[in-house]
């Protein structure tokens, strides 16, 4: 992982999935995003590499919702957000 995040962006897919979420889950992600940008290793994020991939990671929004991302230099690209089954669609 990178030591310092200089910027972040959202994929088109992420934006579409985020907008389809309930306001409650959107708000939960927004809180997790602030936490993530401050400390990518915070225990409540449960960040880990997605099994079977080289450059993709996952983090937890809630018990049932996850977000996926990758580091491109010091920029984070948020790729997808949704229920746990999004992980099976994000393999390299």
N, C-alpha and C positions, 0 to 999 in steps of 0.2 A: 504494500500500500504506500501511498505517497505521504510524505511528512506534512505537507501543507497544501491545502486546496486553494488554488488561486481563483478558480471560477467553476461554474457548473452550468449545465444546460439539459434540456429535456428533449428526448426524441419525439417525433410526431405521434408515434404509437403511445408513448407514455402520456402525452397530453390528452389524447383521446380517451385512454383508459382512466386517467385521473378524473376527467370531466364526467365520466359515467359512474363514478363512485358516489356513495351517499355523502352528504355534507359532513357527517360525523367522521367518516374515514378520511375525507379530505383534510379536516382539521387535525386529526391524529397524525397524518403524514406531515403536515406543515410543522407541527411540533417536533417530530422526529427529524425533519430536514434541518431545522435550526440546531438541534443537538448533533446531528451528523457533521454539519459544517464546522462545528466547534471541536468535536472529538469523534473521529470515525471509529474509535475503539470503545466507545461507551457501551457498557454491558447490556443496557436495555435495547440496543440496536441489533444485537446478536449477528453482527456482520461476519460473513464467511464466504470463501470462494465457492462457487456453484460446482458441485461434483461433476467431473467429466469435462470441465472447461479450463482454459488457461488464463483468460483475462476477465471473466465475468464474476461478479459478486452479488450477494443478496443481503438484504437487511430486513428487519421486522418492523412493521407498522403496528400491528396488533398480533394477537395469537394466530389469527387466520389470514392476515394480509401481509404481503411481502412487496418489496421493491427490488429491482435488479439494476445494476449499474456497472460501469467499467471506468477505469482511469485512462485518460489519454494525456500523457505528461502530467501536468498539475491541474488538469480539468477533469471533472466528473461528468460523465454522460449517464443520466438516468434513462434506462431503456424501457422498462415495463413496471407496472404496478397492478396488483390484484390479489386474488386468493392464492393459496399455496400452489395450486396447479400451474401457475405461470412458469414455475421453475422447470417443468418438463418441456416447455416450449422455447427455452433459452439456451439450449446446448450449442456449442460451436460447431 
